[in-house]
Amino acid sequence: MKFSVLICSFLLCSSFVFSNPDTVNITSFGLSPDSRVNAVPYVQKALVACKGKTNTVVFFPKGRYDFWPHQCIEKVYYESNTSVVNPRRCAIVLEGLTGITMDCGGSDFVFHDRIQPFSIDKSQEVSVKQVSIDWDIPLLTDGEVIEVNPNYMDIRIDPIESPYLIEKDKLVFVGEGWKSDWWGTMEFDRETRAVACKTGDYGCMGAGWNNYKAEELSSGLIRLHYAFKRLPAKGNYLVLRHSDRDHSGIFVTDSRNVLLEDVNMYHNAGLGILSQYSSDLTYRRVNSVPNPAKNRIFSGHDDGLHFSNCAGQITVDHCTFHALMDDPINVHGTSTVIKEKTDSNTLICKFVHEQSIGMVWARPGEKIGFIDNNSMLTIGAGMVDRFETLQDDLFKLHFRDPLPDGIKEGFAMENLAWTPDVLVTGCRFESCRARGVLISTPGKVIIENNTFESSGSAILIAGDANAWYESGGVKDILIRNNHFTDLCLTSMYQFCEAIISIYPEIPKPDGTKPGYHKNIRIENNQFEVYDYPVLYAKSTDDLTFTGNILKASQRFKPWHPRKYSVSLEFCKNVTVRDNVIDPAVLGRNIHLSNMKKSDLKMGKGQFKLE
């Protein structure tokens, strides 16, 4: 009898914990896969049916679903690091929901015109899985270099996928409801599909390239007349950039416990997945790569995963990034500037970067750090009582207690409540336009078991309150068991001083004060290096470079202006030991600037000090 009672109790508990979800099949609302009809209104009806419920699944039978802007929900969203084009067109909006899964069944979601595929807003316990996101007419264009000549270059474009016009001798691209000028270009190697060495932001066609005159030789074959300062290699591919970043692929805001799993971001209209003011985010097998079925060179429009002012735990697990037009992962806060102190408890403040305005930057009870923008040192803190929007780029902050002494106009601020822990594991960072992982957060960060082939620095640890206004001095970073191939640092971009570049923007660093970054351990990694710079660090305390293997490569000719393996500026308590270094590695040297030799502890037979 007791045994039967126990069995019944177990079954009751099991049915509660593992209760079957309430599944809503999208076909029950009249939408069929492969119909090419506008899926937007059908999905909206399905989501309305999920309101007020928990543990629901919206299921899509496998197939193709098309989404058009008409009948979209238009919402005012201020999206970090994104141009302001409000209201934004939102195809699928998960707003005010709890415990919902979008099971897309391995389907292709195809979007048209300028549109935001998914918006997850003020929701929790949300999952989106088994979906590929793409555009029929993309917002970038592939070109193949057919012929090069001192006075012209011929490129081939697919006029079906990328319709174009020639207006006033210039190449102009047109799409579903849009028209845009060609303004930038990246060159990719034909064989490796990697960014061509020594091109990057310096340009694959040299200065003044946009003085070309275009002539159509035949449909899709364009001759560009100009004596280009540099010519791409015949047979290589060009990615022609001709549109702004105005909608994210997936936008996550004011939400928590979000899981994105088995998602292919083949293309989007801006940042791939932008998460802001959200917490506890897991992105597993999320791939920002070219669509293999279409043989494209490019993938997403800009960053792959962008985390702005997030909290809790961020986990990026077994994701792949290739041929993005910006960084695969960027984690940071947003610095703002003090414009006026109106009384002892009140400040008028400004968003400085035009692509990061309009946000609710602080909430009651959140801790704010005050920063001397010249030294980048935090000189005090205060607790928010009230946040008041004045206009898109201005707001008023009321504090619970009087402000610390010395706070003045021009100083910067950061919100210390939105600083996540980060785990990046098992990922592939293949060749993209810029760097690999950008990290600016004081939370606990682990970057392990990844492969880096970034065309710029593989890892950039930044932080500033003077240019991009992306805040977050780090306090605890472990970089271990990663493989950095010889495709790393083949082109120069901003802040790319080495394969791992620790480069806070500090106008007036003070070597007598604590460093901006602290406690960074680089352990047991493998580097394949063809050039000199492996590690650069500025204003960093407690930095270790131990147990790493450096192998020499002759794949490319050295070109980087920095001629040291390790460069250290304004650093304290640095340890470099127990590394295995191929004798053929260039330099094998360490250069110190504005710091004491006693602040460096070196193992014997490692590097020579210069």
C-alpha angles and dihedrals in degrees: 000000000000089000091053091050090051092050092049091048091050092050092049091050091046093052089052097047097037098031115161112261121243100253121205114194111211090219090067087069092055101264118129127189118254092019093117090216118136105277095194100093093043093053090047090055091050092051092048087056089056095054113120093013131105130207095030130153126203105203128199118195109231115277143082122310123186125211123197129185097241109093090019119138108253113213136174105239125167101207121194117249089003131112115258109246101149133213095045122206110241121191102185117023120187100189129166093355132141127200101003130150124197102205103187094183096228092303131157113240107199119194132200133209120349107329142140110239101201131015118184106192130175092341137128138203091023125163129187115183147160100026140125119208120205147141127234090212104034128209092236128052134223119218130183120215105235102169138004127200134165089255104032147011129214120214131181121221129183101242092195095056095033112028113198144180133205109226123174089347092304131115111243125181125216132193144160100325098339143086125191142175124239108251110158142025139201124194121218125194113248096226104037099029085223126134106275112259117265095008112094117116092344086074135248092238100040133235118329094021092139090068087082124124115221125220126181109226093179136333106312095359111106128183115208110203113208140103093251115206088223129019124211115236117271109258095024122120129244126206107210112207115208112150141063128247100253108141129034122230091230119006118199115187135165090353138120140204096026122170122193111184134174093000123154113203097195092163142348142171097255135334110015102226114000117191120184134169089359133120141211101022126176120190111182125179092352107158127196098190139128115279103261092205091061099042091229124166098210130059125181124008101243135336118010101214118009120185116188121179096344130154142198119034123340114193122187107185128183097337126154128213127189138161096001117159091229141013121328094219129017122174119180149126127239121253119208131192131239110237101174142359105219097179140342092286104030137076134181108217139186138217103224108189109073092221093055107055139114097040126135090249099184142016134203112287096022120131118237125199120212115218132198096225093208097055094023088223120144107238101181147334140232139191118241119239099174141357119210125186113220099173137330094288101026133067140165123233121201115196128207093229135029113284119259117266116270098031107141146162113292096032117122131231136207130196106237093191092073104059114121135202110238135206119185111180140162094003133143118221103192124180112310132160097271139359134339113232122006113195128187110155134109090220125103110286128191121182108181144152095012133135117227126199097155115160088222129028112334093218126020120188104191136151129171147165099198111059120010091012092219106152135199127107106207124238106175124024127158117189109184144153095009128142116225109191128203090261087076117105097009092139135033123248133159113305094002099140096142142349086278108031122187100189120157113179103242115164094194112021117192114209092197092063129069117281122261091236126043142187104015117165121191106188140168097350128145120229126190104198131185095169136043111261118081102149132020122178132178127185094354128146125200099016122167130189106183141150094011127144119222116195124186122238131189095193095115135019114257112256110152114120092223108086101189131090091217124022120187126186127179090348131146135201099010121172123197114175148121094036124144111225126188108231088230093062109115119250101353083197142125126218123199125200128183094352140093123261087229088066089068122073111193132188117229119264093015114103131342118240116237 
